[in-house]
Amino acid sequence: MPVETSLTPLTDEQRAIVETARAFAATELAPHAADWDARAHFEPSLVAKLGGLGFLGMLLPEAHDGLGLDTLTYLLALEEIAVADASAAVMMSVHNSLPTQMLLRWGTPEQQRRFLAPMARGELLGAFCLSEPDSGSDAASLRTQAVRDGDGWRLTGTKAWVTQGTHAGVLLCMARTDTPEARRGAKGISTFILTPDLPGFGVGKKEDKLGLRASPTVQIVLDDCRVPGDRLLGQEGQGFIYAMQSLDHGRLGIAAQAIGIARAAFEAAVAYAAERRQFGQPIRDFQALQFKLADMAARIASARALLHATAAAKDRGEPITRFGSMCKLLASETAMWVTTQAVQVFGGYGYVKEYPVERYFRDAKVTEIYEGTSEVQRVVIARELYAD
Ligand SMILES: Cc1cc2nc3c(=O)[nH]c(=O)nc-3n(C[C@H](O)[C@H](O)[C@H](O)COP(=O)(O)OP(=O)(O)OC[C@H]3O[C@@H](n4cnc5c(N)ncnc54)[C@H](O)[C@@H]3O)c2cc1C
């Protein structure tokens, strides 16, 4: 298959990155993905390997040991990783889109010096802690409380659903810095840079998930956790805005992940439909299946085209909140639809673990949930329709 999977014309550099990602996915991910999924095993060596390729600092400048690439190139690589292993893709997406970008955008030079280069090299994995057990879509209702303690802070609360929280060396955590007596809503939230060595920092319950099983999802328990004053990110009271602005970009990564999952299911279905014979002919000769495959191809191509156009708009410095939500909505619902159709193309064999499509189906579901559910994406898009 040629390197291009889309209408987007690629530069030589982009083709080279795609080829590197594809080769890495074929040798380091595809042979293990089913086993890691079955054992819910996170493979820690992947962090150093992806770091060695530069894939954990794709959007960071070279001054921080990053590759200094544009958003489209990053998303092209992410799609290739997701085709082989959606769990590895979410690691790459969270790390590149959220904690590294937050530090790059709002960190002090000292915070950047300490964390960014090790993150780019794969020596420190990043995580993002916004959600809590009672605060998901309504993220501004979070309750983890930070109170001043001398020149630092003490944080108490439970952050939920933290992707790679088990292995993260730096976690960007949103907590309340207003007081229970004078609540300030979203303006009472600040962002803290946590590391697991802080006293009172703990990893709690690990979730037993439907899909994305090789990506550990845990609670982070902060029990009077002492955080030095120089770990506040940016300005006090701006943490919710930082989180929302970062998620605008994070959603492009999740869209690329979803397109990768959909492509994996589509390619498996195309191959299977050519091999499997019923009624004396390959099932691909039945028009009902041809139409299914045609619809799968068309939906993947349209989701990818919107994503690539939005990546270009982001790199031109244009606001992308509305289009970012559209990308995430369209790509995740495409992934869920395409993987459902792929199971159907495989018939009974789509329902068993001997073939990979049931994993794609399970992995696709979460793309409709995290970094804002499909309902929340529709809320964002509808709100933007009536803005100003
Ligand atoms: C595998 C996994 C990994 C995750 N990783 C992270 C992470 O690294 N960091 C992090 O901070 N979070 C993470 N999350 C959390 C994720 O972002 C939340 O699960 C998500 O935002 C939804 O929140 P909730 O689960 O509390 O659902 P709820 O908010 O309780 O929603 C339940 C249902 O109500 C709907 N709903 C809620 N409000 C509205 C509304 N206003 N209009 C219409 N419908 C609405 C929702 O769409 C949904 O269908 C992860 C979640 C999962 C499953």
Ligand as a Chemical Component Dictionary entry (heavy atoms), coordinates in Angstrom:
data_LIG
# 
_chem_comp.id                   LIG 
_chem_comp.type                 NON-POLYMER 
_chem_comp.pdbx_formal_charge   0 
_chem_comp.three_letter_code    LIG 
# 
loop_
_chem_comp_atom.comp_id 
_chem_comp_atom.atom_id 
_chem_comp_atom.alt_atom_id 
_chem_comp_atom.type_symbol 
_chem_comp_atom.charge 
_chem_comp_atom.model_Cartn_x 
_chem_comp_atom.model_Cartn_y 
_chem_comp_atom.model_Cartn_z 
_chem_comp_atom.pdbx_ordinal 
LIG C1  C1  C 0 -10.539 5.019  29.402 1  
LIG C2  C2  C 0 -10.726 6.422  29.899 2  
LIG C3  C3  C 0 -9.633  7.262  30.009 3  
LIG C4  C4  C 0 -9.787  8.561  30.500 4  
LIG N1  N1  N 0 -8.682  9.350  30.666 5  
LIG C5  C5  C 0 -8.807  10.543 31.310 6  
LIG C6  C6  C 0 -7.648  11.311 31.656 7  
LIG O1  O1  O 0 -6.505  10.942 31.334 8  
LIG N2  N2  N 0 -7.827  12.455 32.358 9  
LIG C7  C7  C 0 -9.062  12.900 32.737 10 
LIG O2  O2  O 0 -9.153  13.962 33.352 11 
LIG N3  N3  N 0 -10.176 12.199 32.405 12 
LIG C8  C8  C 0 -10.075 11.040 31.711 13 
LIG N4  N4  N 0 -11.204 10.298 31.407 14 
LIG C9  C9  C 0 -12.516 10.783 31.860 15 
LIG C10 C10 C 0 -13.428 11.204 30.738 16 
LIG O3  O3  O 0 -13.006 12.409 30.181 17 
LIG C11 C11 C 0 -14.857 11.244 31.291 18 
LIG O4  O4  O 0 -15.272 9.894  31.479 19 
LIG C12 C12 C 0 -15.823 11.978 30.384 20 
LIG O5  O5  O 0 -15.527 13.349 30.366 21 
LIG C13 C13 C 0 -17.289 11.784 30.809 22 
LIG O6  O6  O 0 -17.450 12.013 32.175 23 
LIG P1  P1  P 0 -18.242 10.930 33.071 24 
LIG O7  O7  O 0 -17.635 9.607  32.792 25 
LIG O8  O8  O 0 -18.241 11.412 34.470 26 
LIG O9  O9  O 0 -19.706 10.907 32.487 27 
LIG P2  P2  P 0 -20.886 11.946 32.852 28 
LIG O10 O10 O 0 -20.414 13.331 32.740 29 
LIG O11 O11 O 0 -21.507 11.518 34.132 30 
LIG O12 O12 O 0 -21.892 11.668 31.650 31 
LIG C14 C14 C 0 -22.833 10.580 31.645 32 
LIG C15 C15 C 0 -23.724 10.763 30.406 33 
LIG O13 O13 O 0 -24.449 12.010 30.511 34 
LIG C16 C16 C 0 -24.206 12.792 29.343 35 
LIG N5  N5  N 0 -24.196 14.223 29.671 36 
LIG C17 C17 C 0 -23.552 14.841 30.695 37 
LIG N6  N6  N 0 -23.739 16.162 30.644 38 
LIG C18 C18 C 0 -24.498 16.403 29.539 39 
LIG C19 C19 C 0 -25.048 17.585 28.933 40 
LIG N7  N7  N 0 -24.803 18.803 29.409 41 
LIG N8  N8  N 0 -25.806 17.434 27.813 42 
LIG C20 C20 C 0 -26.038 16.208 27.293 43 
LIG N9  N9  N 0 -25.562 15.065 27.824 44 
LIG C21 C21 C 0 -24.789 15.160 28.925 45 
LIG C22 C22 C 0 -22.855 12.330 28.850 46 
LIG O14 O14 O 0 -22.655 12.659 27.472 47 
LIG C23 C23 C 0 -22.918 10.848 29.105 48 
LIG O15 O15 O 0 -23.624 10.213 28.069 49 
LIG C24 C24 C 0 -11.072 9.024  30.857 50 
LIG C25 C25 C 0 -12.192 8.176  30.714 51 
LIG C26 C26 C 0 -12.033 6.893  30.241 52 
LIG C27 C27 C 0 -13.243 5.992  30.116 53 
# 
loop_
_chem_comp_bond.comp_id 
_chem_comp_bond.atom_id_1 
_chem_comp_bond.atom_id_2 
_chem_comp_bond.value_order 
_chem_comp_bond.pdbx_ordinal 
LIG C1  C2  SING 1  
LIG C2  C3  SING 2  
LIG C2  C26 DOUB 3  
LIG C3  C4  DOUB 4  
LIG C4  N1  SING 5  
LIG C4  C24 SING 6  
LIG N1  C5  DOUB 7  
LIG C5  C6  SING 8  
LIG C5  C8  SING 9  
LIG C6  O1  DOUB 10 
LIG C6  N2  SING 11 
LIG N2  C7  SING 12 
LIG C7  O2  DOUB 13 
LIG C7  N3  SING 14 
LIG N3  C8  DOUB 15 
LIG C8  N4  SING 16 
LIG N4  C9  SING 17 
LIG N4  C24 SING 18 
LIG C9  C10 SING 19 
LIG C10 O3  SING 20 
LIG C10 C11 SING 21 
LIG C11 O4  SING 22 
LIG C11 C12 SING 23 
LIG C12 O5  SING 24 
LIG C12 C13 SING 25 
LIG C13 O6  SING 26 
LIG O6  P1  SING 27 
LIG P1  O7  DOUB 28 
LIG P1  O8  SING 29 
LIG P1  O9  SING 30 
LIG O9  P2  SING 31 
LIG P2  O10 DOUB 32 
LIG P2  O11 SING 33 
LIG P2  O12 SING 34 
LIG O12 C14 SING 35 
LIG C14 C15 SING 36 
LIG C15 O13 SING 37 
LIG C15 C23 SING 38 
LIG O13 C16 SING 39 
LIG C16 N5  SING 40 
LIG C16 C22 SING 41 
LIG N5  C17 SING 42 
LIG N5  C21 SING 43 
LIG C17 N6  DOUB 44 
LIG N6  C18 SING 45 
LIG C18 C19 SING 46 
LIG C18 C21 DOUB 47 
LIG C19 N7  SING 48 
LIG C19 N8  DOUB 49 
LIG N8  C20 SING 50 
LIG C20 N9  DOUB 51 
LIG N9  C21 SING 52 
LIG C22 O14 SING 53 
LIG C22 C23 SING 54 
LIG C23 O15 SING 55 
LIG C24 C25 DOUB 56 
LIG C25 C26 SING 57 
LIG C26 C27 SING 58 
# 
